[in-house]
Amino acid sequence: MQWTLITHDYPPKRGGVARYLEALVKTCDCVSLEALDRLPNRIALLWFVYQCMKKSDGIITSHVLPIGTMCWIASKLTGKPYIVILHGMDFDLACRSMRKRWLLKKVLKNTQTIVTNSQALDREVSTFTGRMDVSVVYPTISDGFVEASHFINAKYQNKENIRLLTVGRLVERKGHMKVLDLVLADPTLFYTIVGDGPMKTEIKTFIKDHHLEDRVEVLTSVSDRKLPGIYAKSDIFVMPTSKTSQDREGFGIVYLEAQLFGLPVIATNQPGVDEAIIDQQTGYLIEDSSVALLGAVEQLKDLHDRTLMGKQGQEFVKAHFCREQQFLKFCKILACE
């Protein structure tokens, strides 16, 4: 079968969804791409989806609303199937009103297949729809990162000072301020923050007001080409996220990236995140508290523990989260020849 992927979130746009879809297109020869710069109005979008569905054997989308809605309608008109890829935030957003929940259930019950990015979301979607045929295809490390990991690794050269690293959007739920409080109290900790977002000013103000400029750096514009070197010069990756009413960490590709480069990771124990980390082996899954965060960092000050967990994390990621290992599953789902 020949499928068409319709999306408005694809490279050169950045982010987990764009990278996930790029891996799908790169791996499955039966998938062609229709990338939109932006979503048109509903009527224009329906016409576009309908025309794409007429020309192919079926449609794939990772945007359950509104593209999934148009796929459902176009499928009724053409008799052709569609497939929905679900991420946690999309599912949460679609559950926030009765109208959207009704549409969501219609779209998901009529799709040929639902693909989620974690077992945790699989369980939620199965409960919501009553379908027991949901498939899981995890996000994966990019080919470029895998290649870089062959010659770049964490070196742990400094035994006295520990360099912490967070890579993620500068929003409250990522936990940057919790880590900054820790750094403020412990002069042996250094901290690199990679990312941009609405909390940039607050974070930079905190650093300036507490005279942390010599121990904390904020890098707001870092290319994927430069990220491996930043991972490699760090000792511990830490991103203690919190779940809010508006958002959550559904998996966390950056946890995999850090482990690939030999870093032990510290993360809040949340559904989905607990599938990207093996607690006590590749890092620590902690409670959402400052005490738990402090305890995990103190434990990983030990060079032996960091080295052992870093090695185990690297082996874990290479064994399960390279592109072809996951997305060949998708090719089977699509019946690619």
N, C-alpha and C positions, 0 to 999 in steps of 0.2 A: 504493500500500500504506500501511497505517496501522501504525506501530510503537510499542511501549511501551519507554521507557527505565526500567530498574530500577537504583537506586543508593542508597547511604547516604552519598554524598559530593556534596552539592549546596548552593549558597547558601541560607541565610546562612553555612554553613560556608565557611571560607577555604582557599585553596590552588589549585594548578594544575589538579588534576583537577576540582574543583568548577567552576572558571571555564570549563574546556574543555566540560564537559557543559552548562553554562548557554548557551554560545554555540551548541551543537548544537540545543538546544530552541528558542532564539530564532530560529534561521535556518531550520530545517526544519519546515514546518507539519505534516508527516506524523508527527511524533514527539510523543507524549504522555508525561507524566512520572509515575512512581511513586517518590517519594522516601521512603525509610525513615529514621526517626530513628536506628535502630541495627539491626544484623543479628539476626534471631531465631535460634532453634536450627535445626538442619539440616532437620528434618521440617517445621517451620512454614515455613521458607524455600522448600522444595520445593513445598509446597502453594500458597504465595503466587505463585511463579513460574508454576506450572501454571495457576492461575486467570487470571493476566494473559495468558498465552499463548493460552488458549482464547478470550479476548475480543478479541484483536488479531491482526494478520497475522504478527507476529513480535516478538521481544524484542531489545533492545540492552542490553549491560552493559559497564561499564569495569572490572569486578572479576572477573577470569578465575577466581579461586578466592575464595570458594565459589559466588558467584552464577552464574558461567559453568558450573560443574558441574551446578547445578540446571537451567540452560537446556538443557544437553545431554540430561539425563534427560527433562525435559518435552518436548523436541523429539521424542524417541523415542516418547513417548506420544501426542502430538498431530499429529505430522507437519508441524509448522510450524517455520520457520527462526529462527535467532538470529544476532546479530552481536556480536563481541567487539572492544572498543577496548582496546589494550594500551599501557601506559606502562612505561618501563624498570624501575622498582622492582618493579612487580607481576610482571613477567616473571622478574626475578632471584629474588624471594622464592619463586616457584612452582617454581624449578629446584633448590631446596636439599635436597630429599630424593627418593628413588626413587619413593615413593608419589605425591608431588606432581607430579613430572615425568611420571609415567604419566598422571595425571589431566589435566595441562596439555596433553599431546599429544592425548589423546582429545577434549578440549574444542575445541582449535584445529583439529584435522583435520575435525571435524564441523560447525563453524560455517560459515554461508553466506559470510561475509566477515570478514577480520581487518583492522582499521584501526590503524595505529601512529602515534605522534606524531613520528617522525623516520625518515630514510632509514637511519640506522645501526641502529635497532631493526628496521626492515623486513628488513635483511640477516640479522640474528640469527634472527629468527622464520622467515624463509624457509629458512634452513639447518636449524633445529630441526624444522620440520614437513614440509619438502620441497615446500611450496606456493609457487608463483611468482605468486600473484594477490593478494598483500598490498597494501593501499592505504595511502598516507600522507596524513594531514590534520594540518598543523602546529597547535600552540597559537597563539592570536592575542591581539593587544592588545584590551583592552576598549573598547567604544564610548565610554565616558566619558573614557578616557585619550586616545583619538584626538581627541575634541572639545576636551579641555584643551590638547592640543599645538598647536592652531591659534592660541592666544594666549599660550602659555607656552613658553619655550625657554631653553636654557642661555645665559648672558650673558657669562661669563668676565670679570667686572669687576675681579677682583683678579689682577694679573700677578705679584705677588711670592709670595703664599701660594697653595698648591694645596689644594682641598678634595676629598678622596676620599670615595666613598660605596659602601657595601655594603647591599643589601636582601636579607635571607634569614634563615632559621631559624638560631638560635645553636647550631650543632653544629660539631664539630671539622672535618669535611670541607669546610665552606664557606670556610675559610682566613682567618678574622678575625685569628687570632693572628699569621699571617705579615705581614698588613698593619700590625698594631700594632707589630711589631718594626721595620718600615720607618719608621713615624711616630716612634718613639722615637729613631731615629738621625738624623732629618732635621727640624729645627725649622721648616722652611717648609711642612710637610705638616700639614693638619688632616683630621679623619676623622669622618664620621657613619655610625653603624651603626643600621640599622632592622631590628628583629626581636626575637624572644624564643625561649627554648629552654634546654636544660640547661646550656649554657656561660655563661649570663648572669653568674653569680657569679664565675667564673674571669676573664671579660673585665673586669668592673667592678673586681675586685681588682687586676688588672694595671694598669689605668688609675690607680687610687689609689696603688699602691705606687711607680709611676714618675712620679707627679705630672703626669699628662697631662690633668687635668680641664679645662684651659683650651683644649685642642686636640682632644679626643675627646669626642663625645657619643653616648650609647646611647638610642635611642628604641624602647621595647618595645611601644608601643601606638599605631600610626599607621593611620588610616583611608585607604581608597583615595582619598578626596576630597582628603586632604592630601598624598599622595605626589607628585603632579606638581610642587608647589612645592618639595619637597625635592630632586627630581631637578634642577630648574631652577637652584637655588642651588649646585649642585655642579659640579666641573670634570671629574672622571674617575670612571667607575664601575669598581670592581674587585672581583672575586669569584674568587680563585684556588683553585678546588675541587680536592679530591683524591678519587680513587676508593678505596673501602674494600671489604672483603669483605662488608659489610652494606648498602652504599648507593653510589649514584653520581648525578652530575648528568646526567639524560637529555636535557635540552635547555636549559632556563633562560629562562623567560618574562621574568625581570627584566632580562636582557641586551637583550631587545627593547624593554622599557619605557624603559630608559636611552637607547638609541639614538633612540627616538621623540622624546625631549626634547633631542636634540642632544648627548649625551655620548659621547665615545669610550669603549670598554670594554676591560678587560683580563680575560682568562679563561684557564684552563688548557686546553690543546689536548686535548680528549677527544671521542670519537664522540658525535654528537648536538649537543654544544655548538658544534662547528665548522660547524653548519648555521644557527646563530643569529647568527653573526658572520662578516664577511669579513675575513680576516687581512690586515693592512697597509692596509686601506681604511676599515673602520669601527671598528677597534681592533686589539688584538694577542692572538693565540693563543700562549701561552707554554708552556715546559716547567714541570713542577711543581718549581720551585726558587726559592729566595730571590734568587739572582743574576738569574734571568730576570725576576722580578717587579720588582726594582730597575731593571733596564735599561728595561723598558717604561714605568715611571713617569717615569724621567728623560727618555725620549724625548718623552713627552706633556707635559712641563713647557713645551714650546715652544707658544706661543699659536697660531701658524699651524697647526701639526699638529693641535692639539685642535679648532680651528674647522673645518678641512677634514674631518677624520674624523667630527666630529659632524654636519656637513651630509650627508655621504655615508651615515652610519648612519640618519639620519632618512629620507632618500629610499629606502633599502633596506627599512626596515620598512614604510613607507607603501605601497610597491609590492607587497609580498608577504605581509604578516602582519596585515592588517585582517580582521575577522570574516567578511564575506561572501566575500572572495577565497578563503578556505580552506574554509568550511563549505558553500558551494554545491557543492563537490566531494562532500561528504557527502550532500547532497540527491540528487545523481545516483546515488550508490551505493545509496541507499534507494529509488530510483525514485519519488520524491515527485512528485505531479502538481500 
